[in-house]
Amino acid sequence: MKKAQIKKSVSALAMAAVIAVSLFGYGCGTKSTSAGVSGDFTGTAKGMGGDVTVTLTLEDGKITDCIAEGKDETPGIGTLALEQLPAQIAETGSIAVDGVSTATITSDAIKEAAAAALTAAGLNADDYKIEVKADETKAEDSTVDADVVIVGAGGAGMTAAITAAGEGKSVVILESQPMVGGNSVRATGGMNAGKTVYQDENEFGESAGVEKTLKTAAEKYADNETITALAKTVSEQWAAYQANPTGYFDSVELMELDTMIGGKGINDPALVETLCANSADAIDWLDEHGITLHNVSSFGGASVKRIHRPVNDEGKVVSVGSYMIPLLEENCKKAGVQILLNTTANEILTDANGAAVGVKATGSTGETVTINAKAVVLTTGGFGANLDMVVKYKPELKGFMTTNAAGIQGQGIEMAEAIGAATVDMDQIQIHPTVEANTAALITEGLRGDGAVLINAEGKRFIDEVGTRDVVSAAEIAQTGSYSWLVVDQAMADNSSVIQGYIKKGYTVTGATYEELGKAMGVDEAALAETMNNWNGYVEAKNDPDFGRTSFANPLNTAPYYAIKVTAGVHHTMGGLKINPNTEVLNENGEVIPGLFAAGEVTGGVHGANRLGGNAVADFTVFGRIAGAAASDYAA
């Protein structure tokens, strides 16, 4: 159970807070009716993942201590609110403190639970809703010297930092948000890796997937030299495997082929080769750092089972981002990496020769923070949360919701462009087909890989659910109302803590029969029952005559049944800074900008026109490691 308990120690934020006039017109401080009330009082409210409980300690009606618990809140997001808000409440005596901007639901739950605790004490909670204003005193400007400065504390940034620190370099990470993680902490699926020992633990049953990919390569990409060459190699590998079927069939070249076809052939082949050739080793590197991704499954756009996922102590699959990010942060701290939160980089410093030699940033109080460094690594993510920038490059996405974290604003791209960096594929913006329709929460593609189906407003399937995201999204948008329902059964829920989390969060409707589920969904009950019964038959026969799906798991025939209403949302920007396989940023002439490196979603060229699910984690791990090593070499 997550617990954050604060005694009389004062946090930096709380020290800067002063009590101002009550927002609710009750004046300063607490009412005299609160005098004499002492003891511990508890209240509960609904958080992001389940119940959040707050226990307040009162002494003569004053709040002197605060404990917040919420075992189902999202690690790295909601847990940040559980860690920070109790300190502020205990220090200020107010339950109207500012919440964590990236964890609004959990923050609100903490404050609601605190109000309930005061009510349980027989007090008027409004008396404690006292406005708390931060001290606006500007901190002094500061300068830090380091071997390597990294901008962005997501997966790529922390992976690069761990790698550079492991080379003996002093490393500073700047992060604009009050928490690490960026988009990476929101990743739900897993990490693609080609030809690992963990794939060999699975029985191979994906012949149809391999054949389908080779057919697609021949029929649609015969004029693409890279795809044609990869298909020839894979055909030879496939024939050899069929002659002697030992272990699980996959190869680096098949992963490259899937990635190139998924990206519609416009990917940079050298970057794709780098991604895939280093993916299996990256799984081992994560292992060495206490990050275990050994559960292998299917994912959209992959010919075979290739996505590697974490499981909890009960063996149930968990979200990869909220699992990895706290562990990467822990490794950074162990390695002595300095992480400056609430510090927004806005300029890359260069010397007389145009080489990157540091970063200028703005701290939380408006102070200037200058980092002088021998190498600069940009890992700021893409621009999926900057909807104006999204519409600039792809006007048809105006009005779409986004799954992106607040800090994904494109600053890294703009800073690099200011010193001459080139960009590529900026108009290639991916929408994800399974975004929870009411909250914009990302619903993992892994559910479809594990056997879930998509149902439209008429109660029918309409697409191969494990097709590439662009194809599935386009099909979904074409349906009545531009939404669909993702359907799973109890057997899937029993094996997935992710699904259990969706149920707890209230995302699902349910039914004991297909007809009851249809009624809860608001679709034709008989049509849904017919669709589900037909689908279960297709699974048994391993043949989908309707849409040609080749990835099958188990029939969805274990009651009760659950459905989540989903729609498409802006998810990933494939375009970004132009880099070479050594993660060096290039200028418009294709020349290396000395001292400047980039990795992760801030870069372009890796994914082409469409990113495959599971390739983002591979991207930030593989290229994060390369960037950390390359920056270290440069800074030597």
C-alpha positions as CSV (number, residue, x, y, z in Angstrom):
1,M,0.0,0.0,0.0
2,K,1.4,3.4,-1.0
3,K,1.8,5.7,2.0
4,A,3.0,9.2,2.4
5,Q,3.3,10.4,6.0
6,I,4.6,13.9,6.9
7,K,5.3,15.0,10.4
8,K,6.4,18.5,11.3
9,S,9.3,18.5,8.7
10,V,8.7,21.2,6.2
11,S,9.0,20.6,2.4
12,A,10.5,23.2,0.2
13,L,7.1,23.9,-1.4
14,A,5.4,24.2,2.0
15,M,8.1,26.6,3.3
16,A,7.2,28.9,0.4
17,A,3.5,28.9,1.2
18,V,1.7,31.5,3.1
19,I,-1.9,31.5,4.2
20,A,-4.1,34.1,2.5
21,V,-7.7,35.1,2.6
22,S,-10.1,32.2,2.4
23,L,-11.5,31.5,-1.1
24,F,-14.8,30.7,0.5
25,G,-15.3,33.8,2.6
26,Y,-14.7,32.3,6.0
27,G,-11.7,34.5,6.8
28,C,-8.3,33.4,8.0
29,G,-7.6,30.3,10.1
30,T,-10.1,27.9,11.5
31,K,-13.3,28.7,13.3
32,S,-13.5,28.8,17.1
33,T,-15.9,25.9,16.9
34,S,-12.9,23.7,16.0
35,A,-11.1,24.4,19.2
36,G,-10.7,21.3,21.4
37,V,-11.1,18.8,18.6
38,S,-8.1,16.5,18.7
39,G,-7.3,13.0,17.4
40,D,-7.0,11.1,14.1
41,F,-9.9,11.2,11.6
42,T,-10.2,9.4,8.3
43,G,-12.0,10.1,5.0
44,T,-12.2,8.4,1.7
45,A,-12.8,9.5,-1.9
46,K,-12.6,8.0,-5.4
47,G,-9.2,8.3,-7.1
48,M,-7.9,7.4,-10.5
49,G,-7.5,3.7,-9.7
50,G,-9.7,3.2,-6.6
51,D,-10.3,4.5,-3.2
52,V,-7.9,7.2,-1.7
53,T,-7.9,7.4,2.0
54,V,-6.7,10.4,4.0
55,T,-6.1,10.4,7.8
56,L,-5.7,13.8,9.4
57,T,-4.2,14.4,12.9
58,L,-5.9,17.3,14.7
59,E,-4.7,19.1,17.8
60,D,-7.2,21.6,19.1
61,G,-8.8,21.8,15.7
62,K,-5.6,22.4,13.8
63,I,-4.2,20.0,11.2
64,T,-0.8,18.8,12.4
65,D,-0.3,15.7,10.3
66,C,-1.6,14.1,7.1
67,I,-1.4,10.5,5.8
68,A,-2.6,9.7,2.2
69,E,-3.0,6.1,0.9
70,G,-4.1,4.9,-2.5
71,K,-2.7,1.5,-3.4
72,D,-4.3,1.5,-6.9
73,E,-3.1,5.0,-8.0
74,T,-0.9,5.1,-11.0
75,P,2.8,4.7,-10.1
76,G,4.8,7.7,-11.1
77,I,1.7,9.9,-11.6
78,G,-0.9,9.5,-8.9
79,T,1.7,8.4,-6.4
80,L,3.4,11.8,-6.9
81,A,0.3,13.5,-5.5
82,L,0.2,11.0,-2.6
83,E,3.7,12.0,-1.8
84,Q,3.4,15.7,-2.2
85,L,0.0,16.9,-1.1
86,P,0.0,15.5,2.5
87,A,3.1,17.6,3.2
88,Q,1.4,20.8,2.0
89,I,-1.8,20.0,3.9
90,A,0.1,19.3,7.2
91,E,2.2,22.4,6.9
92,T,-0.4,24.9,5.8
93,G,-3.4,23.5,7.6
94,S,-5.4,24.0,4.4
95,I,-7.1,21.4,2.2
96,A,-7.2,23.9,-0.7
97,V,-3.6,23.4,-1.6
98,D,-2.6,23.2,-5.3
99,G,-2.7,19.7,-6.7
100,V,-0.2,18.0,-9.0
101,S,-1.0,19.2,-12.5
102,T,-0.3,15.8,-14.1
103,A,-2.3,13.9,-11.5
104,T,-5.5,15.9,-11.2
105,I,-7.9,13.1,-10.3
106,T,-5.7,11.8,-7.5
107,S,-5.0,15.3,-6.2
108,D,-8.8,16.0,-6.1
109,A,-9.4,12.7,-4.4
110,I,-6.9,13.6,-1.6
111,K,-8.5,16.9,-1.0
112,E,-12.0,15.4,-1.0
113,A,-10.9,12.7,1.4
114,A,-9.4,15.3,3.6
115,A,-12.7,17.2,3.6
116,A,-14.5,13.9,4.5
117,A,-12.0,13.4,7.4
118,L,-12.8,16.9,8.8
119,T,-16.5,16.2,8.5
120,A,-15.9,12.9,10.4
121,A,-14.4,15.1,13.2
122,G,-17.5,17.1,13.3
123,L,-15.9,20.1,11.7
124,N,-16.9,22.3,8.8
125,A,-14.5,21.4,5.9
126,D,-15.1,24.8,4.3
127,D,-13.3,26.4,7.3
128,Y,-10.1,24.6,6.1
129,K,-10.4,25.6,2.4
130,I,-7.9,28.5,2.9
131,E,-6.2,29.8,-0.1
132,V,-2.5,29.0,-0.2
133,K,-0.3,31.3,-2.2
134,A,3.3,30.4,-3.0
135,D,6.0,32.9,-2.1
136,E,6.7,34.7,-5.4
137,T,10.2,35.6,-4.4
138,K,12.4,34.7,-7.4
139,A,15.3,32.3,-6.7
140,E,18.8,33.4,-7.6
141,D,20.1,32.6,-11.0
142,S,22.5,29.6,-11.0
143,T,25.1,27.9,-13.1
144,V,25.9,24.2,-13.1
145,D,28.8,22.5,-14.9
146,A,28.5,18.9,-16.1
147,D,30.0,16.6,-18.7
148,V,26.6,15.8,-20.1
149,V,23.3,17.7,-19.9
150,I,20.1,15.9,-20.9
151,V,16.8,17.7,-21.5
152,G,13.8,15.6,-20.6
153,A,13.4,13.0,-17.9
154,G,11.4,10.4,-19.8
155,G,12.5,6.9,-20.7
156,A,15.1,8.0,-23.3
157,G,16.5,10.7,-21.0
158,M,16.9,8.5,-18.0
159,T,18.3,5.6,-20.1
160,A,20.8,8.0,-21.6
161,A,21.7,9.3,-18.1
162,I,22.3,5.9,-16.6
163,T,24.5,5.0,-19.6
164,A,26.5,8.2,-19.4
165,A,26.9,8.0,-15.7
166,G,28.1,4.4,-16.1
167,E,30.9,5.7,-18.2
168,G,32.0,7.9,-15.3
169,K,30.5,11.2,-16.6
170,S,28.8,13.8,-14.5
171,V,25.2,14.1,-15.7
172,V,22.4,16.6,-15.2
173,I,18.8,16.1,-16.4
174,L,16.5,19.1,-16.8
175,E,12.7,18.3,-16.7
176,S,10.0,20.9,-17.2
177,Q,7.4,19.0,-15.3
178,P,7.2,18.4,-11.5
179,M,7.8,14.7,-12.1
180,V,9.8,12.4,-14.3
181,G,8.3,10.1,-16.9
182,G,6.9,12.3,-19.7
183,N,5.0,10.1,-22.2
184,S,7.0,7.1,-21.2
185,V,5.2,6.6,-17.9
186,R,1.9,6.4,-19.8
187,A,3.1,3.6,-22.0
188,T,0.8,0.6,-21.3
189,G,1.9,-2.2,-23.6
190,G,5.5,-3.3,-23.6
191,M,8.7,-3.4,-25.6
192,N,9.3,-5.0,-28.9
193,A,12.5,-7.1,-29.2
194,G,13.4,-9.4,-32.0
195,K,14.8,-12.9,-31.4
196,T,15.1,-13.2,-27.6
197,V,15.3,-16.2,-25.4
198,Y,11.9,-15.2,-23.9
199,Q,10.2,-15.7,-27.2
200,D,11.5,-19.3,-27.2
201,E,9.4,-20.0,-24.1
202,N,6.3,-19.7,-26.4
203,E,4.8,-22.2,-28.8
204,F,5.0,-20.9,-32.3
205,G,1.6,-20.6,-33.9
206,E,2.0,-17.5,-36.1
207,S,2.6,-19.0,-39.5
208,A,-0.3,-17.1,-41.0
209,G,1.2,-13.8,-39.7
210,V,4.5,-14.4,-41.3
211,E,2.9,-15.4,-44.6
212,K,0.7,-12.4,-44.5
213,T,3.7,-10.0,-44.0
214,L,5.6,-11.6,-46.9
215,K,2.6,-11.3,-49.1
216,T,2.1,-7.7,-48.2
217,A,5.8,-7.0,-49.0
218,A,5.5,-8.6,-52.4
219,E,2.1,-7.1,-53.4
220,K,2.4,-3.5,-52.0
221,Y,6.1,-2.7,-51.7
222,A,7.7,-4.4,-54.7
223,D,9.2,-1.0,-55.6
224,N,10.8,-0.5,-52.2
225,E,14.4,-1.8,-52.2
226,T,14.7,-2.0,-48.5
227,I,11.5,-3.9,-48.0
228,T,12.1,-6.2,-50.9
229,A,15.6,-7.1,-49.6
230,L,14.3,-7.7,-46.1
231,A,11.5,-9.9,-47.4
232,K,14.0,-12.0,-49.4
233,T,16.1,-12.6,-46.3
234,V,13.0,-13.4,-44.2
235,S,11.7,-15.8,-46.8
236,E,15.0,-17.7,-46.6
237,Q,14.9,-17.7,-42.8
238,W,11.3,-18.8,-42.8
239,A,12.0,-21.7,-45.2
240,A,14.9,-22.8,-43.0
241,Y,12.7,-22.7,-39.9
242,Q,9.9,-24.7,-41.6
243,A,12.5,-27.3,-42.5
244,N,13.7,-27.5,-39.0
245,P,11.2,-25.8,-36.6
246,T,13.3,-25.3,-33.5
247,G,12.3,-22.7,-30.9
248,Y,10.2,-19.7,-31.8
249,F,10.5,-18.1,-35.2
250,D,11.6,-14.5,-35.3
251,S,14.6,-12.5,-36.5
252,V,16.0,-9.0,-36.5
253,E,15.1,-8.8,-40.2
254,L,11.5,-9.8,-39.6
255,M,11.2,-7.1,-37.0
256,E,12.8,-4.6,-39.5
257,L,10.3,-5.8,-42.1
258,D,7.3,-5.3,-39.8
259,T,8.6,-1.9,-38.8
260,M,9.2,-0.7,-42.4
261,I,5.8,-2.0,-43.6
262,G,4.1,-0.5,-40.6
263,G,5.8,2.9,-41.5
264,K,4.7,2.5,-45.1
265,G,8.2,2.3,-46.3
266,I,9.2,5.9,-45.6
267,N,11.3,5.0,-42.5
268,D,15.0,5.6,-42.5
269,P,16.3,2.1,-43.0
270,A,19.6,2.7,-41.1
271,L,17.6,3.8,-38.0
272,V,15.3,0.8,-38.3
273,E,18.2,-1.6,-38.5
274,T,19.8,0.1,-35.4
275,L,16.5,-0.2,-33.5
276,C,15.9,-3.9,-34.3
277,A,19.5,-5.1,-34.2
278,N,19.9,-3.7,-30.6
279,S,16.5,-4.6,-29.2
280,A,17.3,-8.0,-27.7
281,D,20.4,-6.7,-26.1
282,A,18.3,-3.8,-24.7
283,I,16.1,-6.4,-22.9
284,D,19.2,-7.8,-21.3
285,W,20.4,-4.3,-20.3
286,L,17.1,-3.6,-18.6
287,D,17.5,-6.9,-16.8
288,E,20.8,-5.8,-15.4
289,H,19.1,-2.7,-14.0
290,G,16.3,-4.6,-12.3
291,I,13.7,-4.1,-15.0
292,T,12.3,-7.4,-16.1
293,L,10.3,-7.7,-19.4
294,H,10.0,-11.4,-20.0
295,N,6.3,-12.0,-20.8
296,V,5.9,-12.2,-24.6
297,S,2.7,-11.5,-26.5
298,S,1.2,-10.3,-29.8
299,F,0.7,-6.6,-30.7
300,G,-0.6,-4.7,-33.7
301,G,1.5,-4.8,-36.8
302,A,3.8,-7.5,-35.6
303,S,3.9,-10.8,-37.6
304,V,4.8,-12.8,-34.5
305,K,4.7,-12.5,-30.7
306,R,7.4,-10.0,-30.0
307,I,6.2,-7.5,-27.3
308,H,7.9,-8.1,-24.0
309,R,5.9,-7.1,-20.9
310,P,6.3,-6.9,-17.1
311,V,4.2,-8.9,-14.7
312,N,3.5,-8.4,-11.0
313,D,4.1,-10.8,-8.2
314,E,0.9,-12.7,-9.1
315,G,2.1,-13.2,-12.7
316,K,-0.4,-10.7,-14.0
317,V,0.6,-8.3,-16.8
318,V,1.1,-4.6,-15.7
319,S,1.5,-1.4,-17.6
320,V,5.1,-1.1,-18.9
321,G,5.5,2.6,-18.3
322,S,4.4,2.9,-14.7
323,Y,6.6,-0.2,-14.1
324,M,9.7,1.0,-15.8
325,I,9.9,4.7,-15.0
326,P,10.2,4.5,-11.2
327,L,13.0,1.9,-11.7
328,L,14.8,4.0,-14.2
329,E,14.6,7.0,-11.8
330,E,15.9,4.8,-9.0
331,N,18.8,3.7,-11.2
332,C,19.5,7.4,-12.0
333,K,19.7,8.3,-8.3
334,K,22.0,5.3,-7.6
335,A,24.3,6.5,-10.4
336,G,24.5,10.0,-9.0
337,V,22.5,11.7,-11.8
338,Q,21.2,15.2,-10.8
339,I,17.6,15.7,-11.9
340,L,16.3,19.3,-11.8
341,L,12.4,19.2,-11.9
342,N,10.2,22.2,-12.8
343,T,13.1,23.5,-14.9
344,T,12.2,24.3,-18.5
345,A,15.0,24.4,-21.1
346,N,14.6,27.1,-23.7
347,E,17.9,27.5,-25.5
348,I,20.8,25.4,-26.6
349,L,24.1,27.2,-26.0
350,T,26.7,27.0,-28.7
351,D,30.3,28.0,-29.1
352,A,31.9,30.0,-31.9
353,N,32.1,26.9,-34.1
354,G,28.4,26.1,-33.7
355,A,29.0,23.2,-31.3
356,A,26.4,22.6,-28.5
357,V,28.0,23.4,-25.2
358,G,25.1,23.6,-22.8
359,V,21.6,24.7,-22.1
360,K,19.8,27.7,-20.7
361,A,16.6,27.0,-18.8
362,T,14.0,28.7,-16.6
363,G,13.4,27.5,-13.0
364,S,10.1,27.3,-11.2
365,T,10.3,30.9,-9.9
366,G,11.5,32.4,-13.1
367,E,15.2,32.2,-12.3
368,T,17.7,31.4,-15.0
369,V,19.5,28.1,-14.8
370,T,22.5,27.7,-17.0
371,I,24.1,24.3,-17.5
372,N,27.5,24.3,-19.1
373,A,28.3,20.9,-20.6
374,K,30.6,19.1,-23.0
375,A,27.6,17.4,-24.7
376,V,23.9,18.0,-24.9
377,V,21.3,15.2,-25.3
378,L,17.7,16.1,-26.3
379,T,15.0,13.7,-25.0
380,T,12.1,16.0,-24.7
381,G,9.5,13.9,-26.5
382,G,7.4,14.9,-29.4
383,F,4.7,17.5,-29.7
384,G,1.5,15.5,-29.2
385,A,0.2,17.7,-26.3
386,N,0.7,20.9,-28.3
387,L,-2.5,20.7,-30.3
388,D,-1.7,24.0,-32.1
389,M,1.5,22.4,-33.4
390,V,-0.3,19.2,-34.3
391,V,-2.8,21.1,-36.3
392,K,-0.1,23.2,-38.0
393,Y,1.4,20.0,-39.5
394,K,-1.9,18.0,-39.8
395,P,-5.0,20.3,-40.0
396,E,-7.4,17.4,-40.1
397,L,-6.6,16.5,-36.5
398,K,-8.2,19.7,-35.2
399,G,-10.5,18.9,-32.3
400,F,-9.0,15.5,-31.5
401,M,-8.3,14.6,-27.8
402,T,-4.7,13.6,-26.9
403,T,-3.2,10.9,-24.8
404,N,0.0,12.9,-24.3
405,A,1.5,14.1,-21.1
406,A,1.3,17.9,-20.5
407,G,5.0,18.5,-21.1
408,I,5.1,17.1,-24.6
409,Q,5.1,20.5,-26.3
410,G,7.8,20.2,-29.0
411,Q,10.3,22.5,-27.2
412,G,13.2,20.2,-28.0
413,I,12.5,20.3,-31.7
414,E,12.1,24.1,-31.7
415,M,15.3,24.6,-29.7
416,A,17.3,22.5,-32.0
417,E,15.8,24.1,-35.1
418,A,17.0,27.4,-33.7
419,I,20.6,26.3,-34.1
420,G,20.1,24.8,-37.5
421,A,18.9,21.3,-36.9
422,A,16.9,19.5,-39.6
423,T,13.6,17.8,-39.1
424,V,11.9,14.9,-40.9
425,D,8.3,13.6,-41.3
426,M,6.8,16.3,-39.2
427,D,3.3,15.7,-40.7
428,Q,3.4,12.0,-39.7
429,I,1.2,12.1,-36.6
430,Q,-0.3,8.9,-35.2
431,I,-3.8,8.6,-33.7
432,H,-4.5,5.6,-31.4
433,P,-7.8,3.8,-31.8
434,T,-8.4,2.9,-28.2
435,V,-8.6,6.0,-26.1
436,E,-11.2,5.9,-23.3
437,A,-14.0,8.1,-24.7
438,N,-14.7,10.1,-21.6
439,T,-11.3,10.6,-20.0
440,A,-8.8,10.3,-22.9
441,A,-7.0,7.6,-20.9
442,L,-5.0,5.3,-23.1
443,I,-6.3,1.8,-23.3
444,T,-3.5,-0.6,-24.1
445,E,-3.2,-2.3,-27.5
446,G,-2.1,-5.4,-25.6
447,L,-5.8,-6.3,-24.9
448,R,-6.4,-6.7,-28.6
449,G,-3.2,-8.7,-28.8
450,D,-4.4,-10.9,-26.0
451,G,-7.7,-11.6,-27.8
452,A,-10.1,-8.6,-27.3
453,V,-12.3,-7.5,-30.2
454,L,-13.7,-4.1,-31.3
455,I,-17.5,-3.7,-31.7
456,N,-19.3,-0.8,-33.4
457,A,-22.6,0.9,-32.5
458,E,-24.4,-1.8,-34.5
459,G,-23.0,-4.6,-32.4
460,K,-20.6,-5.9,-35.0
461,R,-16.9,-6.2,-35.6
462,F,-15.5,-4.0,-38.4
463,I,-11.7,-4.5,-38.7
464,D,-8.8,-6.8,-38.0
465,E,-8.2,-5.6,-34.4
466,V,-4.5,-6.2,-34.5
467,G,-3.9,-4.3,-37.7
468,T,-1.6,-1.2,-37.6
469,R,-2.9,1.8,-35.6
470,D,-3.5,4.0,-38.6
471,V,-5.7,1.4,-40.3
472,V,-7.7,0.5,-37.2
473,S,-8.1,4.2,-36.3
474,A,-9.4,5.0,-39.7
475,A,-11.9,2.2,-39.7
476,E,-13.1,3.2,-36.2
477,I,-13.6,6.9,-37.3
478,A,-15.7,5.6,-40.2
479,Q,-18.1,3.9,-37.8
480,T,-21.3,5.4,-36.5
481,G,-20.4,8.0,-34.0
482,S,-16.7,7.5,-34.7
483,Y,-16.3,5.2,-31.6
484,S,-16.3,1.5,-30.8
485,W,-16.4,-0.8,-27.8
486,L,-13.4,-2.9,-26.7
487,V,-14.8,-6.2,-25.4
488,V,-13.0,-8.7,-23.0
489,D,-14.2,-11.5,-20.8
490,Q,-13.6,-12.5,-17.2
491,A,-10.7,-14.9,-18.2
492,M,-8.8,-12.0,-19.7
493,A,-9.5,-9.9,-16.6
494,D,-8.3,-12.6,-14.3
495,N,-4.9,-12.6,-16.0
496,S,-4.4,-8.8,-16.3
497,S,-4.1,-6.3,-13.5
498,V,-4.4,-3.7,-16.3
499,I,-7.9,-4.8,-17.1
500,Q,-8.7,-4.9,-13.4
501,G,-7.5,-1.4,-13.1
502,Y,-9.8,-0.3,-15.9
503,I,-12.8,-1.9,-14.1
504,K,-11.9,-0.2,-10.8
505,K,-11.6,3.2,-12.6
506,G,-15.2,2.8,-13.9
507,Y,-14.3,2.6,-17.6
508,T,-16.2,-0.6,-18.2
509,V,-19.8,-1.7,-18.6
510,T,-20.6,-5.3,-17.9
511,G,-23.1,-8.1,-18.5
512,A,-23.5,-11.7,-17.4
513,T,-24.4,-12.7,-21.0
514,Y,-23.7,-11.2,-24.4
515,E,-27.2,-9.8,-24.5
516,E,-26.9,-8.1,-21.1
517,L,-23.5,-6.6,-22.2
518,G,-25.2,-5.4,-25.4
519,K,-27.9,-3.7,-23.4
520,A,-25.3,-2.0,-21.2
521,M,-23.4,-0.9,-24.3
522,G,-26.5,0.4,-25.9
523,V,-26.1,-1.8,-29.0
524,D,-28.4,-4.4,-30.6
525,E,-28.3,-7.3,-28.2
526,A,-29.0,-10.0,-30.7
527,A,-26.4,-8.7,-33.1
528,L,-23.7,-8.6,-30.4
529,A,-24.5,-12.1,-29.3
530,E,-24.2,-13.3,-32.9
531,T,-21.0,-11.4,-33.4
532,M,-19.4,-12.9,-30.3
533,N,-20.5,-16.4,-31.0
534,N,-19.1,-16.2,-34.5
535,W,-15.8,-14.7,-33.2
536,N,-15.4,-17.6,-30.7
537,G,-15.8,-20.0,-33.6
538,Y,-13.2,-18.1,-35.6
539,V,-10.8,-18.4,-32.6
540,E,-11.3,-22.1,-32.4
541,A,-10.7,-22.5,-36.1
542,K,-7.8,-20.0,-36.2
543,N,-9.4,-18.4,-39.2
544,D,-11.2,-15.0,-39.5
545,P,-13.1,-15.1,-42.8
546,D,-14.5,-11.6,-42.1
547,F,-11.4,-9.5,-41.7
548,G,-8.4,-11.8,-42.1
549,R,-7.1,-11.5,-38.5
550,T,-4.2,-13.9,-38.0
551,S,-3.5,-13.3,-34.3
552,F,-5.8,-15.4,-32.0
553,A,-5.7,-16.1,-28.3
554,N,-8.6,-17.6,-26.5
555,P,-12.4,-17.5,-27.1
556,L,-14.2,-14.7,-25.2
557,N,-16.6,-17.1,-23.6
558,T,-16.0,-16.7,-19.8
559,A,-18.8,-14.6,-18.2
560,P,-19.1,-11.9,-17.1
561,Y,-18.1,-9.8,-20.0
562,Y,-16.8,-6.2,-20.1
563,A,-16.7,-3.4,-22.6
564,I,-14.9,-0.1,-22.7
565,K,-16.1,2.7,-25.0
566,V,-13.1,3.9,-27.0
567,T,-12.3,6.4,-29.7
568,A,-9.3,7.7,-31.6
569,G,-6.9,10.3,-30.1
570,V,-3.6,12.0,-30.9
571,H,-1.0,9.6,-29.6
572,H,2.5,9.8,-31.2
573,T,4.4,12.2,-33.4
574,M,6.6,10.1,-35.7
575,G,8.4,13.2,-37.1
576,G,11.1,15.1,-35.3
577,L,14.8,15.9,-35.4
578,K,16.9,14.2,-38.1
579,I,19.6,12.0,-36.5
580,N,22.0,9.4,-37.7
581,P,22.3,5.9,-36.1
582,N,24.8,7.3,-33.5
583,T,22.0,9.7,-32.4
584,E,23.9,12.8,-33.6
585,V,21.6,15.6,-34.7
586,L,22.0,16.6,-38.3
587,N,21.6,20.1,-39.9
588,E,19.8,20.9,-43.2
589,N,23.0,19.9,-45.1
590,G,23.1,16.5,-43.5
591,E,26.1,17.4,-41.4
592,V,26.5,16.6,-37.7
593,I,25.9,19.4,-35.2
594,P,28.9,18.8,-32.9
595,G,28.0,18.0,-29.3
596,L,24.2,17.6,-29.9
597,F,22.5,14.2,-29.6
598,A,18.8,13.2,-29.5
599,A,16.8,10.1,-28.7
600,G,13.2,9.0,-28.4
601,E,10.1,10.8,-29.7
602,V,11.9,14.1,-30.2
603,T,13.5,12.4,-33.3
604,G,12.1,11.4,-36.7
605,G,12.8,8.8,-39.2
606,V,12.6,5.7,-37.0
607,H,8.9,5.0,-37.4
608,G,8.1,6.5,-40.8
609,A,4.4,7.1,-41.4
610,N,3.1,4.9,-38.5
611,R,4.7,3.6,-35.3
612,L,4.0,0.0,-34.3
613,G,2.8,-0.6,-30.7
614,G,5.8,-1.7,-28.6
615,N,8.3,0.1,-30.7
616,A,8.3,3.3,-28.6
617,V,9.7,1.6,-25.6
618,A,12.3,-0.1,-27.8
619,D,13.0,3.3,-29.4
620,F,13.7,5.1,-26.1
621,T,15.7,2.2,-24.6
622,V,17.9,1.4,-27.7
623,F,18.5,5.0,-28.8
624,G,18.7,6.3,-25.2
625,R,21.6,3.9,-24.6
626,I,23.3,4.9,-27.8
627,A,22.9,8.6,-27.0
628,G,24.3,8.2,-23.5
629,A,27.3,6.4,-24.9
630,A,27.8,8.7,-27.8
631,A,27.6,11.8,-25.6
632,S,30.0,10.2,-23.2
633,D,32.5,9.5,-25.9
634,Y,32.2,13.1,-27.3
635,A,32.6,14.5,-23.8
636,A,35.8,12.5,-23.1
